[in-house]
Structure formats: C-alpha cells, structure tokens
Amino acid sequence: MLAAAGSSIVIEVGGVGLHVNATPALALASREGSDLTVHTSLIVREDALTLFGFATRDELEVFELLIGVTGVGPKSALGVLSALSPEQVAAAVQADDDAVFRKVSGIGPKTAKLITVSLAGKLVATTTRRAPAAISTGGVAESVLAALTGLGWSERVAAEAVEETMAAASDTETASVPALLRLTLTRLGPAQQAGRAR
C-alpha cells in the first residue's frame, strides 16, 4: 500500500498505484508500505473508472446491493457502509427500519424507504457472529474496532479500549469514527506493544 488519507487509499498493484475509495475505518487501518487485501468494485462511467474498496466480502456484497437501489449512488452506498456494518444494514432491512439510513448524508426519506423495500429478502441479519458489548452501540464503534484489529490489536483488547473510551468521550466524539479512533489509540498508546497481537 502506498498511502491512505481520509476516505481513500492508494494501492500498488504490479507497479501501478490505484486510487481506491474506502470507508474511513479501512483507510485508518491501512499502513503505508504494508501489504493490504481489499475487496473492490469498479464503477464504470463515461468519464471515469472509479474503484471502491472494502475490508470484507460482506461489505462488498452489501455495497453492490445498495448501488442497485434507485437513487443510491456509489458515494451514498459507501456512506452507508462507513456508518453501518453489513449486519446492521441487514438488521435494519429485516426490521423495515429506514430511520438508520436517513441519518446517512445524501440519503433522504424516500431513498431510505426504497433501500428497505428493495433489499428485503436479499440480506440476512446474522446472529452467529456476535460482537463484544463495546461495539453494540452502533456503526462508529464497530468501525473503530475493525480499524484497531486491522492495526494488530486483539479483538478483546480493542473492544475493552473502545468501551472505556466511549464511556469518557463526548457525544460528538463518539459519533465520529476518526475522533473516536484517535482517542482510543491514545488510550492504547502506553500498552501498545503489550496489547497488540503479533
């Protein structure tokens, strides 16, 4: 991987740098110079070829389902997956709860309702992969946990740190992936070597 910033990463493939739009969690978990496996979707337009990349195949599959919904473009679909995990998207669709999608920038009430209607029966909310208590509060904490485990911390250590950080952070900080990740990394800092899984 060559570089990461904001919601994009640059990956070297065969000597060529590819710009990939990604979730903030994936961008934050990526390290310059390290190997990185990304599940990608290529969006072809008349004037551009745009790559969107995800940490898991589940995220890629949900992304491709989302862009098939009328009114949902690639950027909006990426926005959904930046705020919600695939499991949360599936659970919202299953419960016909369009409110969670209305909270995503660029998605209005009509489009949010279309998402739940269009994806009904196409997604199954998984109950087998239960997350630690620390990440049951929503997509932000889940994204931070994914970033920390991607950086090498064990899920147990990362989940405990996220839970402690959220308890001490403000509502504004807990609503932002970058802010919550920075605070959690600061908390993990002194125990960085001891806490990381090699």
C-alpha positions in Angstrom: 0.0 0.0 0.0 1.4 3.4 -1.0 -0.8 5.9 1.0 -4.0 6.4 2.9 -5.9 9.6 3.7 -9.5 10.4 4.8 -11.7 8.0 2.9 -9.3 6.8 0.2 -6.2 4.7 -0.1 -3.6 4.2 -2.9 -2.6 0.6 -3.5 0.3 -0.5 -5.7 -0.6 -3.4 -8.0 2.1 -4.5 -10.4 3.9 -1.3 -10.1 0.8 0.9 -10.7 -0.8 3.0 -8.0 -4.5 2.6 -7.9 -6.7 5.1 -6.1 -9.4 3.3 -4.1 -12.4 5.0 -2.3 -12.8 3.3 1.0 -14.5 3.5 4.4 -12.7 5.7 7.0 -12.2 2.6 9.1 -10.3 0.8 6.3 -8.3 3.9 5.4 -7.3 4.4 9.1 -6.4 0.7 9.5 -4.1 0.8 6.4 -0.4 1.4 6.9 1.9 2.8 4.3 4.3 0.2 3.0 2.3 -2.8 4.3 0.5 -5.5 2.3 -3.2 -5.0 2.0 -6.0 -7.2 0.6 -9.1 -5.2 -0.5 -12.3 -6.4 -2.0 -13.1 -4.0 -4.8 -15.9 -2.9 -7.1 -15.1 -1.0 -10.3 -17.7 1.6 -11.2 -17.6 2.4 -14.9 -18.8 5.8 -16.1 -18.4 7.6 -19.4 -15.8 10.0 -18.0 -14.2 7.9 -15.2 -13.3 4.4 -13.9 -13.7 4.5 -10.1 -12.6 1.9 -7.6 -14.4 1.3 -4.3 -12.7 -1.0 -1.8 -13.8 -2.9 1.4 -12.1 -4.8 4.1 -14.6 -7.8 3.9 -16.5 -9.6 1.2 -19.7 -8.9 3.2 -19.2 -5.2 2.9 -18.6 -5.5 -0.9 -21.8 -7.5 -1.4 -23.9 -5.0 0.6 -22.3 -2.2 -1.4 -23.2 -3.8 -4.7 -26.8 -4.4 -3.5 -27.1 -0.8 -2.3 -26.0 0.7 -5.6 -28.7 -1.4 -7.3 -31.3 0.6 -5.4 -32.8 3.6 -7.3 -31.4 6.8 -6.0 -28.3 5.3 -4.3 -25.0 6.1 -6.0 -21.6 4.6 -5.1 -20.7 7.5 -2.7 -24.0 7.2 -0.8 -23.6 3.4 -0.6 -20.0 4.0 0.7 -21.5 6.4 3.2 -23.9 3.7 4.5 -21.1 1.3 5.0 -19.0 3.9 6.7 -21.8 4.3 9.3 -23.2 0.8 9.5 -21.8 -2.7 9.4 -23.3 -5.2 6.9 -25.0 -6.9 9.9 -26.6 -3.6 10.9 -27.8 -2.9 7.3 -29.3 -6.4 7.2 -31.0 -6.0 10.6 -32.4 -2.6 9.6 -33.8 -4.0 6.3 -35.2 -7.0 8.1 -37.0 -4.8 10.6 -38.1 -2.3 7.9 -36.3 0.4 9.8 -35.5 3.1 7.3 -34.6 5.7 10.0 -31.0 4.4 10.3 -30.5 5.1 6.6 -31.9 8.6 6.8 -29.1 9.5 9.1 -26.5 8.9 6.3 -25.5 12.1 4.5 -27.0 12.2 1.0 -29.9 9.8 1.7 -33.4 11.3 2.0 -36.6 9.7 3.4 -37.7 8.4 0.0 -34.4 6.7 -0.8 -34.1 5.3 2.7 -37.5 3.7 2.4 -36.5 2.4 -1.1 -33.5 0.7 0.5 -35.5 -1.3 3.0 -38.1 -2.2 0.3 -35.6 -3.1 -2.4 -33.3 -5.1 -0.2 -36.0 -7.0 1.6 -35.2 -10.7 1.4 -31.8 -10.1 -0.1 -30.0 -9.7 3.2 -30.0 -11.9 6.3 -29.1 -10.4 9.7 -26.6 -12.7 11.2 -26.8 -13.7 14.8 -23.9 -16.2 14.9 -21.2 -13.6 14.8 -21.9 -11.7 18.0 -19.8 -8.6 18.7 -18.4 -7.7 22.1 -20.5 -5.4 24.3 -18.3 -2.5 23.4 -19.5 -2.4 19.8 -23.2 -2.9 20.3 -23.8 0.8 20.3 -23.5 1.3 16.6 -21.5 1.7 13.4 -19.0 4.2 14.7 -17.7 1.9 17.5 -17.8 -1.1 15.1 -15.7 0.8 12.6 -13.2 1.8 15.2 -12.9 -1.8 16.5 -12.4 -3.0 12.9 -9.6 -0.4 12.4 -7.9 -1.4 15.7 -8.0 -5.1 14.9 -6.7 -4.3 11.4 -3.8 -2.5 13.0 -2.9 -5.6 15.0 -4.6 -5.3 18.4 -6.6 -8.4 19.6 -10.4 -8.0 19.5 -10.6 -8.3 23.3 -8.1 -5.6 24.0 -9.5 -3.3 21.3 -13.1 -3.8 22.4 -12.2 -3.0 26.0 -10.4 0.1 24.9 -13.3 1.3 22.7 -15.8 0.7 25.6 -13.7 2.7 28.0 -13.1 5.5 25.5 -16.8 5.8 24.7 -17.7 6.0 28.4 -15.3 9.0 28.8 -15.9 10.7 25.4 -18.5 13.3 24.5 -21.5 12.6 22.3 -19.8 14.5 19.4 -16.6 12.4 19.7 -18.5 9.1 19.9 -20.4 10.0 16.7 -17.2 10.4 14.7 -15.0 7.4 13.6 -11.8 9.5 13.3 -12.3 11.2 16.6 -13.2 8.0 18.5 -10.3 6.2 16.8 -7.8 8.9 17.8 -9.0 8.8 21.4 -8.9 5.0 21.6 -5.4 4.9 20.1 -4.3 7.5 22.7 -5.7 5.2 25.4 -4.0 2.2 24.0 -0.7 4.0 23.4 1.1 3.2 26.7 0.2 -0.5 26.3 0.8 -0.6 22.5 3.4 -3.4 22.5 1.8 -5.4 25.2 -1.7 -5.2 23.8 -1.0 -6.0 20.1 -1.4 -9.4 18.8 1.6 -10.5 16.8 
